[in-house]
Amino acid sequence: MLLHRIQLDLRCREARRDLADPYQLHATLCRAFSPPDRKCPEGEILWRLEPETSDEGSPRILVQSRTIPEWDGIGVKGWLAKADPPLDLKTRLNLDSLRIGQHFRFRLRANPCVTRNGKRLGLLKTADQEQWLVRKGERHGFALTYLNGFNLSDSPSQRIDVRISQEQMLRGKQHTGNGLRIFSVLYNGILTVIDAEKFKIALQSGIGHGKVLGLGLLSVAPTV
């Protein structure tokens, strides 16, 4: 499991196009991980456009992959401004020794949603967005800290110690011409591991819907 930090060059027309269409950006990134005549394997990459830019104003993207990319395979001159050496997350996070009770800072851009009458609807209220993440944590082996020491057994309306920002509707267009729309938010906070195996799977596979639009990548760093 490798993590790549890359920057795009805004002087490149194709880079600007991709930044305006996350579905197209996903397709472009996939070309670095598979030959042009083959579809990118499902689950090969997770990625996220970061809110921070470089000192030069270049957009930053985190890409998590199973294999080493060939960035020249993207085939667009000037698209990539910089690519840092990949990080081995298994070693960096010491995943073989992951244990219950460990704390990590985390960031997750995700699609908090609910399905009603067969339609997936974004959750617009902060409390609903928080409880969506609580449920995902229970499913994926981590817990969140409640403000004022409360938890759901005390009151379902208690707030978790997580910062939510960048609420936005992502829009993309598939190669067939069909449009895509998905609601997203950015979560930042601290989590506690409650099931090491489930947590490792979440790190590898991501959380929630919209992975082809840059959602679902759970990135973590040990707390100091």
C-alpha positions as CSV (number, residue, x, y, z in Angstrom):
1,M,0.0,0.0,0.0
2,L,1.8,3.1,-1.3
3,L,1.0,6.8,-0.8
4,H,1.9,9.3,-3.5
5,R,1.9,13.1,-3.1
6,I,1.6,14.9,-6.5
7,Q,1.1,18.4,-7.7
8,L,-0.6,19.5,-10.9
9,D,0.5,22.3,-13.2
10,L,-2.3,24.8,-13.7
11,R,-0.6,26.1,-16.9
12,C,-1.6,22.8,-18.5
13,R,-5.1,22.9,-20.1
14,E,-5.7,19.2,-19.4
15,A,-4.8,19.6,-15.8
16,R,-7.4,22.4,-15.5
17,R,-10.0,20.3,-17.2
18,D,-9.4,17.4,-14.8
19,L,-9.6,19.6,-11.8
20,A,-13.0,20.8,-13.0
21,D,-14.2,17.2,-13.4
22,P,-13.2,14.6,-10.7
23,Y,-14.5,11.7,-12.8
24,Q,-12.1,12.7,-15.6
25,L,-9.3,13.3,-13.1
26,H,-9.8,9.7,-11.8
27,A,-9.5,8.4,-15.4
28,T,-6.3,10.4,-16.0
29,L,-4.8,9.1,-12.7
30,C,-5.7,5.5,-13.7
31,R,-3.5,5.8,-16.8
32,A,-0.5,5.8,-14.6
33,F,-1.4,2.4,-13.1
34,S,-2.6,0.5,-16.2
35,P,-1.8,0.2,-19.9
36,P,-3.9,2.3,-22.3
37,D,-5.7,-0.7,-23.6
38,R,-6.7,-2.0,-20.1
39,K,-9.2,-0.7,-17.6
40,C,-7.8,0.4,-14.3
41,P,-8.3,-2.5,-11.8
42,E,-11.1,-1.9,-9.3
43,G,-9.6,-0.8,-6.0
44,E,-6.2,0.0,-7.5
45,I,-6.3,3.6,-6.4
46,L,-7.9,5.9,-3.9
47,W,-7.3,9.6,-4.2
48,R,-8.2,13.0,-2.7
49,L,-7.7,16.6,-3.9
50,E,-6.3,18.3,-0.8
51,P,-7.6,21.7,0.4
52,E,-4.0,23.0,0.7
53,T,-1.9,24.1,-2.3
54,S,1.8,24.2,-2.7
55,D,3.8,27.4,-2.1
56,E,3.5,28.1,-5.8
57,G,-0.3,27.6,-5.7
58,S,-0.2,24.2,-7.4
59,P,-3.1,21.8,-6.4
60,R,-2.1,18.9,-4.3
61,I,-3.4,15.4,-4.7
62,L,-2.9,12.3,-2.5
63,V,-3.0,9.0,-4.4
64,Q,-3.0,5.7,-2.6
65,S,-2.2,2.6,-4.7
66,R,-1.4,-1.0,-4.6
67,T,1.4,-0.7,-7.2
68,I,4.0,1.7,-8.3
69,P,2.8,4.2,-10.9
70,E,4.3,5.1,-14.2
71,W,3.5,8.8,-14.3
72,D,4.7,9.2,-17.9
73,G,1.8,6.8,-18.8
74,I,-0.6,9.7,-18.3
75,G,0.6,10.9,-21.6
76,V,0.0,14.6,-21.1
77,K,3.1,16.9,-21.3
78,G,3.2,19.4,-18.4
79,W,0.2,17.8,-16.5
80,L,2.3,16.9,-13.5
81,A,4.2,19.6,-11.7
82,K,5.8,17.4,-9.1
83,A,5.6,13.8,-7.7
84,D,7.2,13.0,-4.4
85,P,8.8,9.6,-3.8
86,P,6.1,7.1,-2.7
87,L,5.6,6.2,1.0
88,D,5.2,2.6,2.1
89,L,2.2,2.9,4.4
90,K,2.5,-0.6,5.8
91,T,5.9,0.3,7.2
92,R,5.2,4.0,8.0
93,L,2.1,3.1,10.0
94,N,3.5,-0.1,11.3
95,L,0.3,-1.9,10.3
96,D,1.6,-5.4,11.2
97,S,1.6,-4.2,14.8
98,L,-1.7,-2.3,14.7
99,R,-3.5,-2.7,18.0
100,I,-6.8,-1.8,19.7
101,G,-6.6,1.6,21.5
102,Q,-4.2,3.3,19.1
103,H,-5.0,6.9,18.3
104,F,-4.6,8.5,14.8
105,R,-5.2,11.9,13.3
106,F,-7.3,11.4,10.2
107,R,-8.7,13.1,7.2
108,L,-11.5,11.8,5.0
109,R,-13.4,13.4,2.1
110,A,-16.6,11.4,1.9
111,N,-20.2,11.2,0.8
112,P,-22.4,11.2,4.0
113,C,-25.7,10.0,2.7
114,V,-28.9,7.9,3.2
115,T,-30.9,5.9,0.7
116,R,-34.6,6.6,0.5
117,N,-36.9,5.1,-2.1
118,G,-34.0,3.8,-4.0
119,K,-32.3,7.2,-4.2
120,R,-29.1,8.2,-2.4
121,L,-29.5,11.5,-0.7
122,G,-26.7,13.6,0.8
123,L,-27.0,14.5,4.5
124,L,-26.9,18.3,4.8
125,K,-27.2,18.7,8.6
126,T,-24.0,18.6,10.6
127,A,-25.4,16.3,13.3
128,D,-26.4,13.8,10.5
129,Q,-23.0,14.0,8.9
130,E,-21.4,13.3,12.2
131,Q,-23.6,10.3,13.0
132,W,-23.0,8.9,9.5
133,L,-19.2,8.9,10.3
134,V,-19.9,7.3,13.7
135,R,-21.8,4.4,12.0
136,K,-19.0,4.0,9.4
137,G,-16.5,3.9,12.3
138,E,-18.4,1.1,14.0
139,R,-18.4,-0.9,10.7
140,H,-14.8,-0.2,9.9
141,G,-13.1,-0.7,13.2
142,F,-12.6,2.8,14.7
143,A,-14.4,5.1,17.2
144,L,-14.6,8.8,17.6
145,T,-14.4,11.0,20.7
146,Y,-17.6,12.7,21.9
147,L,-17.6,16.3,23.1
148,N,-18.1,16.7,26.9
149,G,-17.5,13.0,27.4
150,F,-21.0,12.0,26.2
151,N,-21.8,9.1,23.9
152,L,-24.8,7.9,22.0
153,S,-26.1,5.9,25.0
154,D,-26.6,9.2,26.7
155,S,-28.1,11.2,23.9
156,P,-28.2,10.5,20.1
157,S,-27.7,14.3,19.5
158,Q,-24.3,14.6,21.2
159,R,-21.6,15.9,19.0
160,I,-18.3,14.2,18.1
161,D,-15.0,16.0,18.2
162,V,-14.5,16.2,14.4
163,R,-14.2,19.2,12.1
164,I,-16.4,19.2,9.0
165,S,-15.7,21.6,6.2
166,Q,-15.8,22.0,2.4
167,E,-19.4,20.9,1.9
168,Q,-19.9,20.8,-1.9
169,M,-21.6,19.1,-4.7
170,L,-19.1,17.3,-7.0
171,R,-20.0,17.0,-10.6
172,G,-18.5,14.9,-13.3
173,K,-19.3,13.4,-16.7
174,Q,-18.8,9.8,-17.6
175,H,-17.4,8.8,-21.0
176,T,-20.9,7.8,-22.0
177,G,-22.0,11.5,-21.5
178,N,-24.0,10.7,-18.4
179,G,-23.6,13.3,-15.6
180,L,-22.6,12.5,-12.1
181,R,-23.5,14.5,-9.0
182,I,-22.5,13.6,-5.4
183,F,-22.5,15.5,-2.2
184,S,-19.2,15.6,-0.2
185,V,-17.7,16.9,2.9
186,L,-14.2,16.9,4.4
187,Y,-13.7,15.3,7.9
188,N,-10.7,16.0,10.1
189,G,-10.2,14.6,13.6
190,I,-8.8,11.9,15.8
191,L,-10.0,8.3,15.9
192,T,-9.3,5.3,18.1
193,V,-8.8,1.8,16.7
194,I,-11.4,-0.7,18.1
195,D,-10.9,-3.5,15.6
196,A,-7.4,-3.7,14.0
197,E,-8.4,-6.0,11.1
198,K,-11.5,-4.0,10.0
199,F,-9.5,-0.8,10.3
200,K,-6.7,-2.1,8.0
201,I,-9.4,-3.1,5.4
202,A,-10.8,0.4,5.6
203,L,-7.4,1.9,5.0
204,Q,-6.9,-0.3,2.0
205,S,-10.4,-0.1,0.5
206,G,-11.7,3.3,1.5
207,I,-15.0,4.3,3.1
208,G,-18.3,5.1,1.5
209,H,-19.4,5.9,-2.1
210,G,-17.9,8.0,-4.8
211,K,-14.4,6.7,-5.0
212,V,-14.2,7.5,-8.7
213,L,-14.8,11.1,-7.8
214,G,-12.0,11.3,-5.2
215,L,-13.9,10.3,-2.1
216,G,-13.3,7.5,0.5
217,L,-9.6,7.8,1.1
218,L,-9.0,7.5,4.8
219,S,-5.5,9.0,5.5
220,V,-4.1,8.7,9.0
221,A,-1.0,9.7,11.0
222,P,-0.1,8.7,14.5
223,T,-0.8,11.3,17.2
224,V,2.1,12.7,19.1
